[in-house]
Amino acid sequence: MPGLDPVRRGALVDGAWAAGRAALLAWALWLGLSTAVLTPVASDVEAFRADLAAGRVTS
């Protein structure tokens, strides 16, 4: 960034780092929450399908 003075260049770099950290935090939260929520749901679905196949589920 040759046309920018050092103060503006530093602000852009700081902003880029902040945006990167925010994106990484958002991804980590999404990964943790989706794993915590979807894993038990998938296991419940598999158990329901097994019960359905065995004839233990009635409507």
Backbone as numpy.savetxt, mean C-alpha at the origin, in Angstrom:
# Nx Ny Nz CAx CAy CAz Cx Cy Cz
20.71 21.74 -12.77 19.87 22.91 -12.77 20.76 24.16 -12.77
21.40 24.42 -13.86 22.38 25.50 -13.89 21.76 26.90 -13.79
20.51 27.09 -14.17 19.94 28.43 -14.18 19.37 28.88 -12.84
19.34 28.01 -11.86 18.74 28.36 -10.58 19.79 28.78 -9.57
19.40 29.71 -8.73 20.32 30.08 -7.65 20.33 28.97 -6.59
21.33 28.93 -5.75 21.46 27.82 -4.79 20.28 27.68 -3.84
19.64 28.77 -3.48 18.51 28.67 -2.55 17.34 27.96 -3.21
17.03 28.33 -4.42 15.91 27.67 -5.13 16.26 26.22 -5.46
17.49 25.99 -5.84 17.92 24.62 -6.13 17.77 23.76 -4.88
18.18 24.29 -3.74 18.05 23.55 -2.48 16.60 23.29 -2.13
15.74 24.27 -2.39 14.31 24.08 -2.11 13.72 22.99 -3.00
14.12 22.95 -4.25 13.62 21.91 -5.14 14.09 20.53 -4.71
15.34 20.43 -4.32 15.88 19.15 -3.86 15.18 18.71 -2.58
14.99 19.65 -1.65 14.28 19.31 -0.41 12.86 18.88 -0.70
12.20 19.56 -1.61 10.83 19.18 -1.97 10.76 17.80 -2.61
11.74 17.51 -3.46 11.78 16.19 -4.09 11.99 15.09 -3.05
12.89 15.33 -2.09 13.11 14.35 -1.03 11.84 14.16 -0.19
11.18 15.26 0.12 9.95 15.17 0.92 8.87 14.40 0.17
8.73 14.66 -1.12 7.74 13.94 -1.92 8.08 12.45 -1.99
9.35 12.14 -2.13 9.77 10.74 -2.18 9.50 10.02 -0.87
9.80 10.70 0.24 9.53 10.09 1.55 8.02 9.89 1.76
7.22 10.86 1.34 5.76 10.73 1.49 5.23 9.58 0.64
5.74 9.44 -0.57 5.30 8.35 -1.44 5.71 7.00 -0.85
6.91 6.91 -0.31 7.37 5.66 0.29 6.54 5.31 1.52
6.22 6.29 2.34 5.38 6.06 3.51 3.98 5.61 3.10
3.42 6.26 2.09 2.08 5.87 1.61 2.10 4.43 1.09
3.13 4.06 0.35 3.23 2.70 -0.18 3.35 1.69 0.97
4.18 2.01 1.96 4.36 1.09 3.09 3.06 0.92 3.87
2.34 2.02 4.08 1.05 1.92 4.77 0.06 1.09 3.97
-0.01 1.34 2.66 -0.92 0.58 1.81 -0.56 -0.91 1.85
0.71 -1.22 1.75 1.14 -2.62 1.76 0.80 -3.28 3.08
1.07 -2.61 4.18 0.78 -3.18 5.49 -0.70 -3.37 5.72
-1.49 -2.35 5.38 -2.94 -2.45 5.60 -3.58 -3.47 4.67
-3.17 -3.48 3.41 -3.77 -4.43 2.49 -3.42 -5.86 2.88
-2.22 -6.08 3.36 -1.83 -7.42 3.80 -2.62 -7.82 5.04
-2.77 -6.89 5.96 -3.48 -7.18 7.21 -4.97 -7.44 6.96
-5.54 -6.80 5.96 -6.97 -6.94 5.70 -7.25 -8.08 4.72
-6.48 -8.16 3.64 -6.80 -9.11 2.58 -6.41 -10.55 2.91
-5.40 -10.76 3.71 -5.00 -12.13 4.04 -6.09 -12.88 4.79
-6.68 -12.32 5.86 -7.76 -13.04 6.53 -9.00 -13.21 5.64
-9.29 -12.21 4.81 -10.45 -12.31 3.92 -10.26 -13.45 2.93
-9.07 -13.56 2.35 -8.79 -14.63 1.41 -8.90 -15.99 2.09
-8.45 -16.08 3.33 -8.53 -17.34 4.04 -9.99 -17.69 4.36
-10.81 -16.69 4.69 -12.24 -16.94 4.93 -12.94 -17.40 3.65
-12.56 -16.82 2.52 -13.16 -17.21 1.24 -12.80 -18.66 0.92
-11.56 -19.03 1.15 -11.16 -20.41 0.88 -11.90 -21.38 1.79
-12.08 -21.03 3.05 -12.81 -21.89 3.98 -14.27 -22.00 3.55
-14.86 -20.90 3.10 -16.26 -20.94 2.64 -16.39 -21.83 1.41
-15.45 -21.72 0.48 -15.52 -22.57 -0.72 -15.39 -24.04 -0.35
-14.53 -24.36 0.61 -14.38 -25.75 1.04 -15.67 -26.25 1.68
-16.29 -25.41 2.53 -17.56 -25.79 3.14 -18.64 -25.95 2.08
-18.66 -25.09 1.10 -19.65 -25.16 0.03 -19.48 -26.44 -0.78
-18.23 -26.78 -1.08 -17.96 -28.00 -1.84 -18.32 -29.25 -1.05
-18.20 -29.18 0.28 -18.51 -30.33 1.12 -20.00 -30.42 1.44
-20.77 -29.42 1.02 -22.21 -29.45 1.27 -22.60 -28.99 2.66
-21.72 -28.31 3.35 -22.03 -27.85 4.70 -22.67 -26.48 4.73
-22.86 -25.86 3.57 -23.46 -24.52 3.49 -24.85 -24.65 2.88
-25.82 -24.11 3.60 -27.19 -24.09 3.07 -27.65 -22.65 3.00
-28.54 -22.39 2.07 -29.02 -21.01 1.92 -30.28 -20.76 2.72
